[in-house]
Amino acid sequence: MVIDLKRCVACYSCMISCKQENFLPPSYFWNRVLIGESGKYPNVRKLMYPVLCNHCKEAPCVDVCPTGATFKREDGIVLVNFDECIGCRSCLIACPYQQRSFLDNDQTEYFPGQGLTPYDVLGKELKNYQKGTVFKCDFCREKIDKALERSMKPGIDREATPACVLACPAKARYFGDIDDPESEVTCLIRDKKGFQLHPEFGTEPSVYYIDY
Amino acid sequence: MNDLVTAKMRKNRQVLEDVWIPTQCGMCYAECGIKVRRINGVVTKIEGNEETWMGARGGLCGKGVAGLQFLYDPNRVNYPLRRTNPKKGLNEDPQWERISWEEALTEIAEKLKKVLDDDPRKLLLQGTTIRSMSNAYGFKMPMSAISKAEEGAPQHWSSGGALHCGNGAHLVAGMVHASWSIVPDFNYCKYAIYFGASKGSGSGHSAAATIRLAAEARSKGTKVVVFDPICNFSGGKASEWVPIIPGTDGAIALAMCNIILNELGICDYEFIKWKTNGSYLVKVDGHYMRDRKTDKPLIWDSQNKQPKVYDDESINDAVLEGSYKVNGEECKPAFALIREHLKKYSSEFASEVSGVPSKTITRIAKEFADAAMVGSTIEIDGHKLPFRPASAVIFRGGQGHTNSTQTCFAVSLLNQIVGSADVPGGTLGWPPCSHGYKDTNKPRFTPEAGKDGFIVTKQWLITGGHKPWPVTEPQHPKDLSLRDLFTMNSLTPVYGFSDQEEVWNKFGIPFRIEMVMGHGANIITSVANRDIMAENFKNIPFTVVFELFNNEFTEGFADIVLPDTSYLETFTWLEGYGFFFNYPFGTEPWCFHIYQPVIEPQYERRYICEVMIELAERIGRLDRLNDFWNNFFGFDDKYKLKPDEKISWDDLGDRALKWMFGPEHGIHYFKENGFIKWPKKIEEVYWRSFVNARAPVYLEFLLDIGKKTEEIVRNVGLELDFQQFTPLISWFSALPHKTADESYDLYAFSYRDIMHTGSMTCEIPWVDEASTMNPYTYNITMNSDTAKKKGIKDGDVIAIESDVGRKVTGVLKTMEGQHPQTVAIAACSGHWAKGLPIAKGKGTNFDILLELDWRHIDPLSLNMETCTRVRVYKGNQDEMGYGN
């Protein structure tokens, strides 16, 4: 994935679309937007960083998982199998980007004390989140896999593209194969000097940023 | 709450239905095209519609996505409710009793008929700006129409309209661009200046489309300079953020005009001569030199050395300098006066006023003028047009002061000096010119030249609309709105004045509001100080509100609340009517959308426009309503509604759509496709090059209007800042600049937060999560250094107190990116209503700090002052939240 920081306006659409697509419970986020400042008055720059799981090539979460519940697919997506996760949370500690969450409660009411909405109820039926396990961004795996079966192209066809990428009104997000030297994402990284967050962690993120 | 979800669904996880419905977003008034997913009867996802240009081509801003939670919020008003606690006030418990629609409408119809028979002017209709198309054209205007003109008409008010909307901005955008608001032609613009505007990072006008276009422009290297007291959403995306004292944008714009014209010698003289009144001859008394026969203003033909009327086709060239004698009287071209007048606005002067370094002002003026490439042309679709890739825009913040109109004209002068008005790359109005859909030539509206050669706006509505020119002569007001006195006003704030009784009594207006009907419009939190609003509304005998939620206004002041449909439960074609502030602008194609229900209205919710039809019938005025619709569309005999025809809202929509777009494009087509699109012609986009009409750079009309206004106002013993009625665009300080007591050392202001529109978005849990995650949205922000000097730090509870003692309390977050003499609160939060449990207690309500009265307004446009002088100190935790 490539995220263009010049385009991003910090509208939180990626964050909310991700939650909506994946029926995430309250207070859990797979996509977040971090806001900060650099410089001193009046030479100030507002910092806006959409962040998510980096689906690292050298993923420490995969290394530490005792059961193999966390694993890296051939196409690069790092996933968690909820049925095999024992909730030891070693991966939470191992991830230097703090992009994994432990689902530690049953609190799923967005309107506390007022029950579940039809959307929430349907979400429970469509998604298998389990209390006591870890979950995180899966690049909308379920959606993408269904589209791949129909020979759709990730990052190009909407059905084969993660929700956060589609949502961005500033077209600041790109999705594709960074191992393909001709892909749009590879070209962007090369031509616009894309960088990873904290490369010194040595995890080889698959998410790059351009145009700071 | 879960009646909608059947036991069957819980048992099996089969997806029986998975469809995407095209409709429009209703989270602000941009009305972006969206597609909404419904699985097994449940709405599950909202995305931008990638096929339309009315939006982000598949993307959508965060609040648009979050709208799903509006639909299913268990706190929605689901049934008609009656207040059983007769007491009204800010914290009163209404003690709602559920009633039937029959009971509600019987009572409402009875009271409505009574007030319309008695005096329609005693009825106040208010509507939220967010659904302004629905309530303005489907409710307020029909309600006015069913009272015939000779009987008087109900009063209209837009909530938040006085605060969030811009009277100065709309007036000037109307006169100079034939439109409601202005935006850079992002596709071609290379240099843009924003004065208190958030094009591309806020809500409102074409929200998602401007996000998309501004991002594209930024990506391609367009420079955007943002004058703003805060470096947040707008300043945060600037190439250069320039901190400024609120309300001083006019001084900067005028200084730039001076620098460009008088120091750099750059000017689009041809534009001034032929597209403005800069070439009109002006007498010593400031009025035009007019032709004795035709009364038209005169221009001096430099070749034939004689005066000619401005539209005389034989004119070879006009002068912009010098002194001439016509009919024995001395006169000069207006532009000569302007040039001389501008000389007093040096960059040092503007720096003194605004706090912006003089060198910065000079540099940006030069950059802007150079970028405008005066004299250059571009060929688009075979048309050779002026090319001016520089644009200056002003909106909500910049114009929200008692110097609103003069400030907006100052920015328009900056554009017009370099010829940047409705040309490629320059400042565009949202599309005010349409030749219509290819098969029907509807909707059709083209600005044309009117009185004195100036631009007259057109719309495809026959009734109502934005018609700033010609300005009607002020009269002694007979209307509570005072709009018959302040004839340049669009949205009157008078219903919120704390001194309205005194003012109305002085003008001898004998009647008062006896009934209020509203659509949304939480006037308690979104206009000015809530005590003022409460005082004005608590004694009104009968108030009915269509609402999504019970809020501070309904709980404190409504007698009956009616359950409104949310946008996801509504069919309407009205929100597709852009009223030139959300159609795709620039060269992007025309797109006309509809709203359609993704699920049928739940519980007993009903759409206001549909109820309007029933109300009209109940009070025996259906014929007048049908007459209104006939005139609204200009239906021919085939389409006309018969006087006593009771047409359903859906059928009326079908008829309207077919009338506009042809018999094969009725409701069925639109429900299937969501919208219709057709290409824009260059003559529509850059209409200014094809229409012989002028815009004012010299405000001659203000002389007579000012004189008349002064006469009427002084006659009743009131005063106004009459000096602002001056034809030479000038700097006037705004009310907050004049506060004598220096201990109120900070300017408090509010600003658009991209996550929020009006006050309702605070109730959405996803938006609440984002707002909590954001360091600024729910907090009070101040410059780090200023805070340090005051001994306060991040996380402290602080109090903000205005110079007349209004006070709010909240949590401090310091910023480097904020002007040191300011304190800011984003959006419109700080709710306390029981009906808004998610919103309750979050953030701080800025509007409490605002006074609203005869003094706190721009005398030309009645724009209210949205900034106030305050002092800040450590606050009391117990004073946070307003339920006490």
Boltz contact constraints between the chains, C-beta under 6 A:
constraints:
  - contact:
      token1: [A, 6]
      token2: [B, 218]
      max_distance: 6.0
  - contact:
      token1: [A, 6]
      token2: [B, 219]
      max_distance: 6.0
  - contact:
      token1: [A, 7]
      token2: [B, 215]
      max_distance: 6.0
  - contact:
      token1: [A, 7]
      token2: [B, 219]
      max_distance: 6.0
  - contact:
      token1: [A, 9]
      token2: [B, 201]
      max_distance: 6.0
  - contact:
      token1: [A, 9]
      token2: [B, 211]
      max_distance: 6.0
  - contact:
      token1: [A, 9]
      token2: [B, 237]
      max_distance: 6.0
  - contact:
      token1: [A, 11]
      token2: [B, 61]
      max_distance: 6.0
  - contact:
      token1: [A, 11]
      token2: [B, 62]
      max_distance: 6.0
  - contact:
      token1: [A, 11]
      token2: [B, 754]
      max_distance: 6.0
  - contact:
      token1: [A, 12]
      token2: [B, 62]
      max_distance: 6.0
  - contact:
      token1: [A, 12]
      token2: [B, 770]
      max_distance: 6.0
  - contact:
      token1: [A, 13]
      token2: [B, 61]
      max_distance: 6.0
  - contact:
      token1: [A, 13]
      token2: [B, 62]
      max_distance: 6.0
  - contact:
      token1: [A, 13]
      token2: [B, 65]
      max_distance: 6.0
  - contact:
      token1: [A, 16]
      token2: [B, 62]
      max_distance: 6.0
  - contact:
      token1: [A, 16]
      token2: [B, 65]
      max_distance: 6.0
  - contact:
      token1: [A, 16]
      token2: [B, 66]
      max_distance: 6.0
  - contact:
      token1: [A, 16]
      token2: [B, 766]
      max_distance: 6.0
  - contact:
      token1: [A, 17]
      token2: [B, 65]
      max_distance: 6.0
  - contact:
      token1: [A, 20]
      token2: [B, 45]
      max_distance: 6.0
  - contact:
      token1: [A, 35]
      token2: [B, 774]
      max_distance: 6.0
  - contact:
      token1: [A, 35]
      token2: [B, 775]
      max_distance: 6.0
  - contact:
      token1: [A, 37]
      token2: [B, 816]
      max_distance: 6.0
  - contact:
      token1: [A, 37]
      token2: [B, 817]
      max_distance: 6.0
  - contact:
      token1: [A, 40]
      token2: [B, 816]
      max_distance: 6.0
  - contact:
      token1: [A, 41]
      token2: [B, 816]
      max_distance: 6.0
  - contact:
      token1: [A, 42]
      token2: [B, 243]
      max_distance: 6.0
  - contact:
      token1: [A, 44]
      token2: [B, 231]
      max_distance: 6.0
  - contact:
      token1: [A, 44]
      token2: [B, 816]
      max_distance: 6.0
  - contact:
      token1: [A, 44]
      token2: [B, 817]
      max_distance: 6.0
  - contact:
      token1: [A, 46]
      token2: [B, 231]
      max_distance: 6.0
  - contact:
      token1: [A, 46]
      token2: [B, 236]
      max_distance: 6.0
  - contact:
      token1: [A, 110]
      token2: [B, 765]
      max_distance: 6.0
  - contact:
      token1: [A, 111]
      token2: [B, 74]
      max_distance: 6.0
  - contact:
      token1: [A, 114]
      token2: [B, 74]
      max_distance: 6.0
  - contact:
      token1: [A, 115]
      token2: [B, 1]
      max_distance: 6.0
  - contact:
      token1: [A, 117]
      token2: [B, 72]
      max_distance: 6.0
  - contact:
      token1: [A, 118]
      token2: [B, 4]
      max_distance: 6.0
  - contact:
      token1: [A, 118]
      token2: [B, 5]
      max_distance: 6.0
  - contact:
      token1: [A, 118]
      token2: [B, 42]
      max_distance: 6.0
  - contact:
      token1: [A, 119]
      token2: [B, 42]
      max_distance: 6.0
  - contact:
      token1: [A, 119]
      token2: [B, 72]
      max_distance: 6.0
  - contact:
      token1: [A, 121]
      token2: [B, 5]
      max_distance: 6.0
  - contact:
      token1: [A, 122]
      token2: [B, 42]
      max_distance: 6.0
  - contact:
      token1: [A, 125]
      token2: [B, 13]
      max_distance: 6.0
  - contact:
      token1: [A, 167]
      token2: [B, 59]
      max_distance: 6.0
  - contact:
      token1: [A, 168]
      token2: [B, 59]
      max_distance: 6.0
  - contact:
      token1: [A, 169]
      token2: [B, 56]
      max_distance: 6.0
  - contact:
      token1: [A, 169]
      token2: [B, 59]
      max_distance: 6.0
  - contact:
      token1: [A, 169]
      token2: [B, 60]
      max_distance: 6.0
  - contact:
      token1: [A, 169]
      token2: [B, 61]
      max_distance: 6.0
  - contact:
      token1: [A, 169]
      token2: [B, 208]
      max_distance: 6.0
  - contact:
      token1: [A, 169]
      token2: [B, 211]
      max_distance: 6.0
  - contact:
      token1: [A, 169]
      token2: [B, 212]
      max_distance: 6.0
  - contact:
      token1: [A, 170]
      token2: [B, 211]
      max_distance: 6.0
  - contact:
      token1: [A, 170]
      token2: [B, 215]
      max_distance: 6.0
